[in-house]
Amino acid sequence: MKLITLKSMTAILVIVSALVITLSLNACKASQKVLAKPGVQLWAENCQRCHNTPPPNTFSPEQWETIGLHMQSRALLTDMEREKIVAFLKQ
């Protein structure tokens, strides 16, 4: 049975570190893209994936808050996405 050498461990550590950094940077880019999108765009992209969406005046602002919380878990939305969508719907 071969033992892992210090050189091999260092190489593995460098590769894993590079992978973690790359994934973190990509997540930051995705977050910045969401930041740039208005609520109406997020509403169209996320809500209409699964069903026809009702017009914003269908529900009261309080109802949209509740619906937003419910749909956040179903559509796997971030807090930021939900907040932007609900703000659009409450206008």
Summary of the structure (lengths in Angstrom):
residues: 91
radius of gyration: 20.9
end to end distance: 67.6
largest distance: 69.8
contacts: 203
relative contact order: 0.13
helix: 79%
strand: 0%
